[in-house]
Structures are given as structure tokens and as C-alpha cells.
Amino acid sequence: MIIAKLERSDSRYLELSIPENAKELTLSQKLDFDFCQMEAISYLKKYEDSLFKNRAGYILIIAKGLSNIFQIDFADIMQLKGINLL
């Protein structure tokens, strides 16, 4: 596992344990990842010509997916500093 330590806007940190290979994922995490990936691809196709204007929606899809995959409160992800959120 890779430990990612991301700074939040309140100067605290959010730590994520990111799997390095498929053996470190649970089936639930893999399914959550697949659903998030399908939703993100669908969003990109829908807004391919105006993605810059609609980037907030894309960030929300990714944040919700991370929340599901890593079992982290969505609010904690949304409190990341802007550069870490991107």
C-alpha cells in the first residue's frame, strides 16, 4: 500500500491507503471503482465540448467515487485544499 497524506483546508491531513496492486483491493472497492469510472467516462462524453465549464461536476463524481472506494466521509474529501482536491 502507498500512504497518501493530503492537506485539508483546516490544516489537518487526510490519509489514504492506496493499493499498489489488485491483490490489495477488496471486491467491494473494485466494484465501486468500476462504477465510478463508468460514471466519470459518461460525464466526460456528455460534456466533452464544454468540460472546462463543467469541471465541478466531474470533480464531484471523482470525490464521490473516492469516498465510496476508500470508505471516507465525502465531507472530508471536499475539505481538501484546492490543489490536493484537483
C-alpha angles and dihedrals in degrees: 000000000000115000113217116194111198124186118236126212090255090059092252121116135241113212120205125189103214116196116237095202140015094261089069094058124088119224089249091054091049092051092046089051092050093050092047091049092051091049092048093049091049090051092049091051092048094050101029092127096045104027094131091060092045099042093115090065090051092050089051091053091051092045092050089048092051089048090055097041097048097030091238124148109261090226090060091056092048090053092063116118111265096255092050092046091054 
